Structure formats: C-alpha cells, structure tokens
Amino acid sequence: MNESNRKAVWKAIQTTGDLIKGALPPSMKHPAGRNPYAHVASCVKSKWGMSYKDIPDEEVVDVIDFLNYLSVAINDAFQ
C-alpha cells in the first residue's frame, strides 16, 4: 500500500477506534481496559489475513467501508 493510502486507512482506524471507545465488553485479559484501536487493527488483519499496511492499494475503499461497517456493528452489538 502506498504512503497516502496507508495514512488514510490509519486515520480511518483511529476514527473507528474513537467511535467504539467504551463499547467493547470487558475482558479478563485486559484488566486496564481494552484498546479499541488495536481491536480495529486486529479485525482488519483477521479479515484480510495481513496487516493494513500490506493490503493492496486496490482494496483501500473496501477496507474503509469495512471500518465504517465495524463501527456501526460494534456499537449496535455492545450498547
């Protein structure tokens, strides 16, 4: 992924993390609270099988659409 797309996806990950902050359920593995940004990055990695930085440029719009979907789905599921 080129630098400008990488920055756009990272910004979308941050925005999604901001939107789901406090919406993730508590976990015994995270006694200090869950990191919504790491959770979002993990969801991207789980769906594409690679870090967001390694996703092809052609799929940037799909990643951003997925992040938009994710913010709505998590908020609906846990609030």
C-alpha positions as CSV (number, residue, x, y, z in Angstrom):
1,M,0.0,0.0,0.0
2,N,1.4,3.4,-0.8
3,E,2.0,6.0,1.8
4,S,-1.1,8.2,1.2
5,N,-3.4,5.2,1.3
6,R,-1.7,3.9,4.4
7,K,-2.3,7.2,6.2
8,A,-5.9,7.3,5.0
9,V,-6.5,3.8,6.4
10,W,-4.7,4.5,9.7
11,K,-6.9,7.7,10.1
12,A,-10.0,5.5,9.4
13,I,-8.8,3.0,12.0
14,Q,-8.3,5.8,14.5
15,T,-11.7,7.3,13.8
16,T,-13.3,3.8,14.2
17,G,-11.4,3.3,17.4
18,D,-12.7,6.6,18.7
19,L,-16.3,5.7,17.8
20,I,-16.1,2.3,19.6
21,K,-14.2,3.5,22.6
22,G,-16.0,2.2,25.7
23,A,-18.2,-0.1,23.6
24,L,-16.1,-3.2,23.8
25,P,-17.1,-5.6,26.5
26,P,-14.7,-6.0,29.5
27,S,-12.1,-8.8,29.3
28,M,-10.1,-10.6,32.0
29,K,-7.2,-10.5,29.6
30,H,-7.3,-6.7,29.6
31,P,-7.7,-5.6,33.3
32,A,-6.8,-2.0,32.5
33,G,-9.4,-1.9,29.7
34,R,-9.4,-2.8,26.0
35,N,-7.6,-0.8,23.4
36,P,-10.2,0.0,20.7
37,Y,-7.5,0.9,18.1
38,A,-5.7,-2.4,18.5
39,H,-9.1,-4.2,18.3
40,V,-9.9,-2.4,15.0
41,A,-6.5,-3.2,13.5
42,S,-6.9,-6.8,14.6
43,C,-10.3,-7.0,12.9
44,V,-8.7,-5.7,9.6
45,K,-5.9,-8.3,9.9
46,S,-8.4,-11.0,10.6
47,K,-10.5,-10.2,7.6
48,W,-7.7,-9.7,5.1
49,G,-5.1,-12.0,6.6
50,M,-2.4,-9.3,6.7
51,S,-1.6,-6.0,8.4
52,Y,-3.5,-3.0,7.0
53,K,-0.1,-1.8,5.7
54,D,0.2,-4.8,3.5
55,I,-3.2,-4.7,1.9
56,P,-3.1,-3.8,-1.9
57,D,-4.0,-0.2,-2.9
58,E,-6.9,-1.6,-5.0
59,E,-8.6,-2.7,-1.7
60,V,-8.4,0.6,0.2
61,V,-12.0,1.5,-0.4
62,D,-13.1,-1.9,0.8
63,V,-11.0,-1.5,4.0
64,I,-12.6,1.9,4.7
65,D,-16.1,0.5,4.0
66,F,-15.3,-2.4,6.4
67,L,-14.2,0.1,9.1
68,N,-17.4,2.1,8.7
69,Y,-19.4,-1.2,9.0
70,L,-17.4,-2.2,12.0
71,S,-18.0,1.0,14.0
72,V,-21.8,0.6,13.5
73,A,-21.8,-3.2,14.2
74,I,-19.8,-2.9,17.4
75,N,-21.9,0.0,18.7
76,D,-25.1,-1.9,17.9
77,A,-23.9,-5.1,19.5
78,F,-22.5,-3.8,22.7
79,Q,-24.6,-0.8,23.6
